[in-house]
């Protein structure tokens, strides 16, 4: 059976973009896989939020790598992972790639923001000199032991520096060995059209939810990481807590009737069967 990394590369070579929804823990990853997605994206924004922090560079390499291990351990599909700026200089990037690889990541992206970074859609981003990022890209490529590991170079230059510098960086990062290019901060359809037009000869990743998936799938992209589920989960949980506090009940009536489905998703049946097998002293 092919590794998750090799399967991701195969899928990206088939012509249509691979869609990976945002996940941030084992439960969200299992839900995405059960819905039929062939890959998932471990979001740094969501990973930070799940620990009670904003996406402002407050999590460490060890915290992020631990979550990579949690998500990859929960599902069989390839997991694409946020690795922020690589948590330091090129030798730190080297270690980041090794840690993520050991944790089971099929792909990771590093970005050219100044550390501490911030969410790609927040105002006030700054980027490091292009030479600094090029060294990080080369270190990331050299550090991987599995050649199927996908290295993604992200640039956040669009908001602070414009399209000309963004294109220069994207092409330089690709020439330095990045498997995919990720321009973050695409906020309008015009941005998306320019992105895929000007850089359409490169293998591209798109982050967002500007258009319905059938429309996005027509753009020349290799990978789409989709933010929609993250914000939907936030909105629904927020409203459920408000309803419980204000009305004394959560609208929709969902309750313990979902327990069998929930337990099935989490693999309870397999664990209980295993428990019985070993309690009986049986090996088969």
SEZA-73134 format. One record per residue (C-alpha): residue number from 0; residue in three letters; x, y, z. Coordinates in steps of 0.1 Angstrom, whole numbers. Layout:
<sites>
<site num="NUM" residu="ALA" xx="X" yy="Y" zz="Z"/>
...
</sites>
This chain:
<sites>
<site num="0" residu="UNK" xx="0" yy="0" zz="0"/>
<site num="1" residu="UNK" xx="13" yy="34" zz="-9"/>
<site num="2" residu="UNK" xx="22" yy="59" zz="18"/>
<site num="3" residu="UNK" xx="0" yy="89" zz="24"/>
<site num="4" residu="UNK" xx="27" yy="111" zz="9"/>
<site num="5" residu="UNK" xx="29" yy="91" zz="-23"/>
<site num="6" residu="UNK" xx="-9" yy="90" zz="-25"/>
<site num="7" residu="UNK" xx="-10" yy="128" zz="-21"/>
<site num="8" residu="UNK" xx="15" yy="132" zz="-50"/>
<site num="9" residu="UNK" xx="-5" yy="108" zz="-71"/>
<site num="10" residu="UNK" xx="-37" yy="128" zz="-65"/>
<site num="11" residu="UNK" xx="-21" yy="161" zz="-73"/>
<site num="12" residu="UNK" xx="-8" yy="146" zz="-106"/>
<site num="13" residu="UNK" xx="-43" yy="137" zz="-118"/>
<site num="14" residu="UNK" xx="-54" yy="171" zz="-131"/>
<site num="15" residu="UNK" xx="-81" yy="182" zz="-107"/>
<site num="16" residu="UNK" xx="-72" yy="201" zz="-75"/>
<site num="17" residu="UNK" xx="-71" yy="180" zz="-43"/>
<site num="18" residu="UNK" xx="-95" yy="195" zz="-17"/>
<site num="19" residu="UNK" xx="-84" yy="194" zz="20"/>
<site num="20" residu="UNK" xx="-107" yy="210" zz="45"/>
<site num="21" residu="UNK" xx="-94" yy="227" zz="76"/>
<site num="22" residu="UNK" xx="-91" yy="204" zz="107"/>
<site num="23" residu="UNK" xx="-74" yy="210" zz="140"/>
<site num="24" residu="UNK" xx="-78" yy="178" zz="161"/>
<site num="25" residu="UNK" xx="-86" yy="141" zz="159"/>
<site num="26" residu="UNK" xx="-124" yy="146" zz="159"/>
<site num="27" residu="UNK" xx="-125" yy="172" zz="131"/>
<site num="28" residu="UNK" xx="-101" yy="151" zz="111"/>
<site num="29" residu="UNK" xx="-122" yy="120" zz="115"/>
<site num="30" residu="UNK" xx="-154" yy="139" zz="105"/>
<site num="31" residu="UNK" xx="-137" yy="152" zz="73"/>
<site num="32" residu="UNK" xx="-125" yy="117" zz="64"/>
<site num="33" residu="UNK" xx="-159" yy="102" zz="71"/>
<site num="34" residu="UNK" xx="-175" yy="129" zz="48"/>
<site num="35" residu="UNK" xx="-153" yy="115" zz="20"/>
<site num="36" residu="UNK" xx="-124" yy="140" zz="17"/>
<site num="37" residu="UNK" xx="-93" yy="124" zz="3"/>
<site num="38" residu="UNK" xx="-70" yy="147" zz="23"/>
<site num="39" residu="UNK" xx="-72" yy="171" zz="53"/>
<site num="40" residu="UNK" xx="-53" yy="203" zz="62"/>
<site num="41" residu="UNK" xx="-41" yy="208" zz="98"/>
<site num="42" residu="UNK" xx="-46" yy="245" zz="103"/>
<site num="43" residu="UNK" xx="-23" yy="265" zz="124"/>
<site num="44" residu="UNK" xx="-51" yy="290" zz="130"/>
<site num="45" residu="UNK" xx="-73" yy="262" zz="144"/>
<site num="46" residu="UNK" xx="-45" yy="245" zz="163"/>
<site num="47" residu="UNK" xx="-38" yy="278" zz="181"/>
<site num="48" residu="UNK" xx="-75" yy="284" zz="187"/>
<site num="49" residu="UNK" xx="-80" yy="249" zz="201"/>
<site num="50" residu="UNK" xx="-54" yy="258" zz="228"/>
<site num="51" residu="UNK" xx="-70" yy="292" zz="235"/>
<site num="52" residu="UNK" xx="-46" yy="314" zz="215"/>
<site num="53" residu="UNK" xx="-49" yy="337" zz="185"/>
<site num="54" residu="UNK" xx="-29" yy="329" zz="153"/>
<site num="55" residu="UNK" xx="-1" yy="353" zz="162"/>
<site num="56" residu="UNK" xx="29" yy="330" zz="164"/>
<site num="57" residu="UNK" xx="23" yy="319" zz="200"/>
<site num="58" residu="UNK" xx="26" yy="281" zz="195"/>
<site num="59" residu="UNK" xx="59" yy="263" zz="195"/>
<site num="60" residu="UNK" xx="73" yy="237" zz="172"/>
<site num="61" residu="UNK" xx="67" yy="210" zz="198"/>
<site num="62" residu="UNK" xx="31" yy="220" zz="203"/>
<site num="63" residu="UNK" xx="25" yy="220" zz="165"/>
<site num="64" residu="UNK" xx="43" yy="187" zz="159"/>
<site num="65" residu="UNK" xx="23" yy="171" zz="187"/>
<site num="66" residu="UNK" xx="-9" yy="181" zz="169"/>
<site num="67" residu="UNK" xx="4" yy="168" zz="136"/>
<site num="68" residu="UNK" xx="9" yy="134" zz="154"/>
<site num="69" residu="UNK" xx="-27" yy="136" zz="168"/>
<site num="70" residu="UNK" xx="-43" yy="144" zz="134"/>
<site num="71" residu="UNK" xx="-22" yy="119" zz="114"/>
<site num="72" residu="UNK" xx="-30" yy="92" zz="140"/>
<site num="73" residu="UNK" xx="-67" yy="98" zz="137"/>
<site num="74" residu="UNK" xx="-71" yy="93" zz="99"/>
<site num="75" residu="UNK" xx="-57" yy="73" zz="70"/>
<site num="76" residu="UNK" xx="-58" yy="102" zz="44"/>
<site num="77" residu="UNK" xx="-29" yy="125" zz="38"/>
<site num="78" residu="UNK" xx="-25" yy="154" zz="62"/>
<site num="79" residu="UNK" xx="-12" yy="187" zz="49"/>
<site num="80" residu="UNK" xx="2" yy="208" zz="77"/>
<site num="81" residu="UNK" xx="9" yy="244" zz="86"/>
<site num="82" residu="UNK" xx="45" yy="248" zz="98"/>
<site num="83" residu="UNK" xx="44" yy="286" zz="102"/>
<site num="84" residu="UNK" xx="78" yy="302" zz="95"/>
<site num="85" residu="UNK" xx="97" yy="270" zz="104"/>
<site num="86" residu="UNK" xx="102" yy="283" zz="139"/>
<site num="87" residu="UNK" xx="135" yy="300" zz="134"/>
<site num="88" residu="UNK" xx="164" yy="301" zz="109"/>
<site num="89" residu="UNK" xx="173" yy="274" zz="83"/>
<site num="90" residu="UNK" xx="187" yy="250" zz="108"/>
<site num="91" residu="UNK" xx="154" yy="253" zz="128"/>
<site num="92" residu="UNK" xx="135" yy="247" zz="96"/>
<site num="93" residu="UNK" xx="156" yy="215" zz="91"/>
<site num="94" residu="UNK" xx="145" yy="202" zz="125"/>
<site num="95" residu="UNK" xx="109" yy="213" zz="118"/>
<site num="96" residu="UNK" xx="107" yy="192" zz="86"/>
<site num="97" residu="UNK" xx="122" yy="162" zz="105"/>
<site num="98" residu="UNK" xx="97" yy="165" zz="134"/>
<site num="99" residu="UNK" xx="67" yy="169" zz="110"/>
<site num="100" residu="UNK" xx="80" yy="140" zz="89"/>
<site num="101" residu="UNK" xx="83" yy="118" zz="120"/>
<site num="102" residu="UNK" xx="48" yy="128" zz="131"/>
<site num="103" residu="UNK" xx="34" yy="116" zz="98"/>
<site num="104" residu="UNK" xx="28" yy="147" zz="78"/>
<site num="105" residu="UNK" xx="23" yy="142" zz="41"/>
<site num="106" residu="UNK" xx="31" yy="178" zz="33"/>
<site num="107" residu="UNK" xx="39" yy="210" zz="51"/>
<site num="108" residu="UNK" xx="42" yy="247" zz="43"/>
<site num="109" residu="UNK" xx="66" yy="273" zz="56"/>
<site num="110" residu="UNK" xx="61" yy="310" zz="50"/>
<site num="111" residu="UNK" xx="81" yy="341" zz="46"/>
<site num="112" residu="UNK" xx="66" yy="363" zz="73"/>
<site num="113" residu="UNK" xx="86" yy="380" zz="100"/>
<site num="114" residu="UNK" xx="83" yy="361" zz="133"/>
<site num="115" residu="UNK" xx="61" yy="363" zz="152"/>
<site num="116" residu="UNK" xx="38" yy="357" zz="123"/>
<site num="117" residu="UNK" xx="1" yy="364" zz="121"/>
<site num="118" residu="UNK" xx="-29" yy="349" zz="103"/>
<site num="119" residu="UNK" xx="-25" yy="354" zz="65"/>
<site num="120" residu="UNK" xx="-57" yy="374" zz="63"/>
<site num="121" residu="UNK" xx="-49" yy="398" zz="92"/>
<site num="122" residu="UNK" xx="-36" yy="433" zz="85"/>
<site num="123" residu="UNK" xx="0" yy="444" zz="93"/>
<site num="124" residu="UNK" xx="19" yy="414" zz="79"/>
<site num="125" residu="UNK" xx="56" yy="418" zz="72"/>
<site num="126" residu="UNK" xx="79" yy="395" zz="52"/>
<site num="127" residu="UNK" xx="116" yy="387" zz="56"/>
<site num="128" residu="UNK" xx="141" yy="394" zz="28"/>
<site num="129" residu="UNK" xx="138" yy="370" zz="-1"/>
<site num="130" residu="UNK" xx="173" yy="356" zz="5"/>
<site num="131" residu="UNK" xx="163" yy="346" zz="40"/>
<site num="132" residu="UNK" xx="133" yy="326" zz="28"/>
<site num="133" residu="UNK" xx="152" yy="310" zz="0"/>
<site num="134" residu="UNK" xx="177" yy="296" zz="25"/>
<site num="135" residu="UNK" xx="147" yy="282" zz="45"/>
<site num="136" residu="UNK" xx="132" yy="266" zz="14"/>
<site num="137" residu="UNK" xx="165" yy="249" zz="5"/>
<site num="138" residu="UNK" xx="169" yy="237" zz="41"/>
<site num="139" residu="UNK" xx="134" yy="222" zz="41"/>
<site num="140" residu="UNK" xx="140" yy="204" zz="8"/>
<site num="141" residu="UNK" xx="173" yy="190" zz="20"/>
<site num="142" residu="UNK" xx="159" yy="180" zz="54"/>
<site num="143" residu="UNK" xx="133" yy="156" zz="42"/>
<site num="144" residu="UNK" xx="142" yy="119" zz="42"/>
<site num="145" residu="UNK" xx="112" yy="107" zz="23"/>
<site num="146" residu="UNK" xx="113" yy="121" zz="-12"/>
<site num="147" residu="UNK" xx="75" yy="119" zz="-14"/>
<site num="148" residu="UNK" xx="72" yy="145" zz="14"/>
<site num="149" residu="UNK" xx="56" yy="176" zz="-2"/>
<site num="150" residu="UNK" xx="74" yy="209" zz="6"/>
<site num="151" residu="UNK" xx="52" yy="240" zz="1"/>
<site num="152" residu="UNK" xx="66" yy="275" zz="1"/>
<site num="153" residu="UNK" xx="41" yy="302" zz="11"/>
<site num="154" residu="UNK" xx="46" yy="339" zz="5"/>
<site num="155" residu="UNK" xx="26" yy="366" zz="23"/>
<site num="156" residu="UNK" xx="41" yy="394" zz="2"/>
<site num="157" residu="UNK" xx="9" yy="403" zz="-16"/>
<site num="158" residu="UNK" xx="-6" yy="426" zz="10"/>
<site num="159" residu="UNK" xx="25" yy="445" zz="20"/>
<site num="160" residu="UNK" xx="44" yy="445" zz="-13"/>
<site num="161" residu="UNK" xx="21" yy="438" zz="-42"/>
<site num="162" residu="UNK" xx="19" yy="415" zz="-71"/>
<site num="163" residu="UNK" xx="53" yy="421" zz="-87"/>
<site num="164" residu="UNK" xx="72" yy="411" zz="-56"/>
<site num="165" residu="UNK" xx="48" yy="382" zz="-50"/>
<site num="166" residu="UNK" xx="55" yy="368" zz="-84"/>
<site num="167" residu="UNK" xx="92" yy="373" zz="-80"/>
<site num="168" residu="UNK" xx="92" yy="354" zz="-47"/>
<site num="169" residu="UNK" xx="69" yy="326" zz="-59"/>
<site num="170" residu="UNK" xx="92" yy="319" zz="-89"/>
<site num="171" residu="UNK" xx="123" yy="320" zz="-68"/>
<site num="172" residu="UNK" xx="109" yy="296" zz="-41"/>
<site num="173" residu="UNK" xx="99" yy="272" zz="-68"/>
<site num="174" residu="UNK" xx="134" yy="274" zz="-84"/>
<site num="175" residu="UNK" xx="148" yy="267" zz="-49"/>
<site num="176" residu="UNK" xx="130" yy="233" zz="-48"/>
<site num="177" residu="UNK" xx="95" yy="239" zz="-34"/>
<site num="178" residu="UNK" xx="70" yy="214" zz="-47"/>
<site num="179" residu="UNK" xx="41" yy="238" zz="-44"/>
<site num="180" residu="UNK" xx="37" yy="275" zz="-42"/>
<site num="181" residu="UNK" xx="12" yy="291" zz="-18"/>
<site num="182" residu="UNK" xx="3" yy="328" zz="-22"/>
<site num="183" residu="UNK" xx="-18" yy="337" zz="9"/>
<site num="184" residu="UNK" xx="-41" yy="367" zz="12"/>
<site num="185" residu="UNK" xx="-62" yy="361" zz="-19"/>
<site num="186" residu="UNK" xx="-94" yy="380" zz="-9"/>
<site num="187" residu="UNK" xx="-113" yy="386" zz="-42"/>
<site num="188" residu="UNK" xx="-121" yy="367" zz="-73"/>
<site num="189" residu="UNK" xx="-99" yy="392" zz="-93"/>
<site num="190" residu="UNK" xx="-70" yy="382" zz="-69"/>
<site num="191" residu="UNK" xx="-77" yy="345" zz="-76"/>
<site num="192" residu="UNK" xx="-78" yy="350" zz="-114"/>
<site num="193" residu="UNK" xx="-46" yy="370" zz="-114"/>
<site num="194" residu="UNK" xx="-29" yy="345" zz="-91"/>
<site num="195" residu="UNK" xx="-38" yy="315" zz="-114"/>
<site num="196" residu="UNK" xx="-31" yy="336" zz="-145"/>
<site num="197" residu="UNK" xx="2" yy="352" zz="-137"/>
<site num="198" residu="UNK" xx="15" yy="321" zz="-119"/>
<site num="199" residu="UNK" xx="-5" yy="294" zz="-135"/>
<site num="200" residu="UNK" xx="25" yy="277" zz="-150"/>
<site num="201" residu="UNK" xx="36" yy="268" zz="-114"/>
<site num="202" residu="UNK" xx="20" yy="242" zz="-91"/>
<site num="203" residu="UNK" xx="-3" yy="263" zz="-69"/>
<site num="204" residu="UNK" xx="-22" yy="260" zz="-36"/>
<site num="205" residu="UNK" xx="-52" yy="282" zz="-28"/>
<site num="206" residu="UNK" xx="-64" yy="289" zz="7"/>
<site num="207" residu="UNK" xx="-100" yy="301" zz="11"/>
<site num="208" residu="UNK" xx="-136" yy="298" zz="2"/>
<site num="209" residu="UNK" xx="-142" yy="326" zz="-23"/>
<site num="210" residu="UNK" xx="-163" yy="304" zz="-46"/>
<site num="211" residu="UNK" xx="-182" yy="271" zz="-44"/>
<site num="212" residu="UNK" xx="-160" yy="241" zz="-49"/>
<site num="213" residu="UNK" xx="-173" yy="233" zz="-84"/>
<site num="214" residu="UNK" xx="-161" yy="267" zz="-96"/>
<site num="215" residu="UNK" xx="-128" yy="266" zz="-77"/>
<site num="216" residu="UNK" xx="-121" yy="232" zz="-93"/>
<site num="217" residu="UNK" xx="-120" yy="249" zz="-127"/>
<site num="218" residu="UNK" xx="-89" yy="269" zz="-118"/>
<site num="219" residu="UNK" xx="-54" yy="256" zz="-125"/>
<site num="220" residu="UNK" xx="-46" yy="246" zz="-89"/>
<site num="221" residu="UNK" xx="-30" yy="215" zz="-74"/>
<site num="222" residu="UNK" xx="-44" yy="219" zz="-39"/>
<site num="223" residu="UNK" xx="-72" yy="237" zz="-22"/>
<site num="224" residu="UNK" xx="-73" yy="241" zz="16"/>
<site num="225" residu="UNK" xx="-108" yy="251" zz="25"/>
<site num="226" residu="UNK" xx="-115" yy="274" zz="54"/>
<site num="227" residu="UNK" xx="-153" yy="270" zz="54"/>
<site num="228" residu="UNK" xx="-157" yy="242" zz="79"/>
<site num="229" residu="UNK" xx="-135" yy="260" zz="105"/>
<site num="230" residu="UNK" xx="-157" yy="290" zz="106"/>
<site num="231" residu="UNK" xx="-189" yy="270" zz="104"/>
<site num="232" residu="UNK" xx="-179" yy="250" zz="134"/>
<site num="233" residu="UNK" xx="-171" yy="282" zz="153"/>
<site num="234" residu="UNK" xx="-204" yy="298" zz="144"/>
<site num="235" residu="UNK" xx="-225" yy="267" zz="153"/>
<site num="236" residu="UNK" xx="-207" yy="261" zz="186"/>
<site num="237" residu="UNK" xx="-209" yy="298" zz="196"/>
<site num="238" residu="UNK" xx="-247" yy="298" zz="189"/>
<site num="239" residu="UNK" xx="-252" yy="266" zz="207"/>
<site num="240" residu="UNK" xx="-236" yy="279" zz="239"/>
<site num="241" residu="UNK" xx="-256" yy="311" zz="237"/>
<site num="242" residu="UNK" xx="-288" yy="292" zz="232"/>
<site num="243" residu="UNK" xx="-281" yy="270" zz="262"/>
<site num="244" residu="UNK" xx="-274" yy="300" zz="284"/>
<site num="245" residu="UNK" xx="-302" yy="322" zz="272"/>
<site num="246" residu="UNK" xx="-330" yy="297" zz="264"/>
<site num="247" residu="UNK" xx="-320" yy="267" zz="285"/>
<site num="248" residu="UNK" xx="-319" yy="244" zz="254"/>
<site num="249" residu="UNK" xx="-299" yy="240" zz="223"/>
<site num="250" residu="UNK" xx="-319" yy="244" zz="191"/>
<site num="251" residu="UNK" xx="-320" yy="214" zz="168"/>
<site num="252" residu="UNK" xx="-326" yy="188" zz="194"/>
<site num="253" residu="UNK" xx="-294" yy="168" zz="189"/>
<site num="254" residu="UNK" xx="-286" yy="147" zz="219"/>
<site num="255" residu="UNK" xx="-277" yy="112" zz="230"/>
<site num="256" residu="UNK" xx="-294" yy="97" zz="200"/>
<site num="257" residu="UNK" xx="-261" yy="107" zz="182"/>
<site num="258" residu="UNK" xx="-240" yy="86" zz="206"/>
<site num="259" residu="UNK" xx="-239" yy="54" zz="185"/>
<site num="260" residu="UNK" xx="-228" yy="74" zz="155"/>
<site num="261" residu="UNK" xx="-203" yy="94" zz="175"/>
<site num="262" residu="UNK" xx="-189" yy="62" zz="190"/>
<site num="263" residu="UNK" xx="-187" yy="45" zz="156"/>
<site num="264" residu="UNK" xx="-168" yy="75" zz="142"/>
<site num="265" residu="UNK" xx="-143" yy="73" zz="170"/>
<site num="266" residu="UNK" xx="-137" yy="36" zz="165"/>
<site num="267" residu="UNK" xx="-152" yy="24" zz="197"/>
<site num="268" residu="UNK" xx="-163" yy="-9" zz="182"/>
<site num="269" residu="UNK" xx="-128" yy="-19" zz="172"/>
<site num="270" residu="UNK" xx="-114" yy="-9" zz="207"/>
<site num="271" residu="UNK" xx="-141" yy="-30" zz="225"/>
<site num="272" residu="UNK" xx="-135" yy="-60" zz="202"/>
<site num="273" residu="UNK" xx="-98" yy="-57" zz="210"/>
<site num="274" residu="UNK" xx="-105" yy="-55" zz="247"/>
<site num="275" residu="UNK" xx="-126" yy="-87" zz="245"/>
<site num="276" residu="UNK" xx="-99" yy="-105" zz="225"/>
<site num="277" residu="UNK" xx="-72" yy="-98" zz="250"/>
<site num="278" residu="UNK" xx="-94" yy="-104" zz="281"/>
<site num="279" residu="UNK" xx="-102" yy="-138" zz="267"/>
<site num="280" residu="UNK" xx="-65" yy="-145" zz="262"/>
<site num="281" residu="UNK" xx="-71" yy="-151" zz="225"/>
<site num="282" residu="UNK" xx="-46" yy="-142" zz="197"/>
<site num="283" residu="UNK" xx="-71" yy="-144" zz="169"/>
</sites>
